[in-house]
Amino acid sequence: MTSTKTLKPSRARQILDSAHRSRIVVVGDVMLDRFIWGKVSRISPEAPVPIVEVKRQSFMPGGAANVARNLTSLEVPTEIFGAVGNDEAAGQLKKLLREQKIACTGIVTDPKRDTSVKTRVVAHEQQVVRLDWESRDPLNEKLTGRILNSLASSLKKSDALIIGDYGKGVVTQQLLDGVKALCQERGVWLSLDPKPSHPRNLSGLSLITPNRGEAFELASVRDETQDENPLADKNLMLVADRLLGTLSPKVLLITLGELGMLLCQPGKTPFHIPTVAQSVFDVSGAGDTVIATFTLAIAGGASLNEAAILSNQAAGIVVGKVGTAVTTPEELLKSLG
């Protein structure tokens, strides 16, 4: 079924207030996002490329750290686990995390790695180019074991865990299996945004949040047609059924860009939530906002439909901003007004 309704602000406030009393853990590929802001007024005489006149630069936590940033922006106590190199970027990232009240003692240092840094050059509110400095080698078993040991202690007082897999090597099968076992043992909700290019055994998760392309790739189905009405899209319905059957998540949430998102559960009719975005400046990090908001809503006592509507609303806000943006409780409640 399709819902044209939104959450009442009073109910959303109840969910957010309850979520503020919860605690969520994030584990995965942390990185540093660097933005170089400028303007373009001419083309280089050396090559057909724009010359960006740099005005300023800024830094933000990226990857799994951006998921954590979304949580603390919505005032949910958050702790993050991951790996960085022994370099300047690692120190800068940890400083940013502490400033944004994200506990980061669970981040281990691997001297053989480079801390992942994504540099985006933005001119006139448009991204011109992105430069990635990163390591993709799998994290070794010793450091993975250290993260799992720390998680075992942290999960005793946590309500949910989000895995941020960006294909940078931290989310190995060893880590994923260990996290699943810990969450199942303690009854902790487990969310993951999968990366098909980084194949893993994804069975036994509470929530998976692929976008349309990722969902089709996970299901090994070619995406040859697309209907404006997701519920009438036979290929999309086939993909949803196949993923529910093979991966057995409690919830499958497929994000569909300008078409909103599709909430799927075993044995139930899919629930379509149309997009609420008024304008789209930048989709960077929108998936982080979706998985963070859905998970905190569940921790706050929301139903699955309520969590989907709230996360769709949050995503609609952040895509209207430039850069890897977040939203606040005030913005979220106002948007529902």
Secondary structure, DSSP 4 states (H G I P E B T S, - for coil): -B------HHHHHHHHHHHTTS-EEEEE-EEEEEEEEEEEEEE-SSSSSEEEEEEEEEEEEEEHHHHHHHHHHTT--EEEEEEE-SSHHHHHHHHHHHHTTEEEEEEEE-TTSPPEEEEEEEETTEEEEEEEE---SPPPHHHHHHHHHHHHHHGGG-SEEEEE--SSSSS-HHHHHHHHHHHHHHT-EEEEE--TTS----TT-SEE--BHHHHHHHTT-------SSGGG-HHHHHHHHHHHHHH--SEEEEE-GGG-EEEE-TTS--EEE----S--S--TTHHHHHHHHHHHHHHTT--HHHHHHHHHHHHHHHTTSSSS----HHHHHHHH-
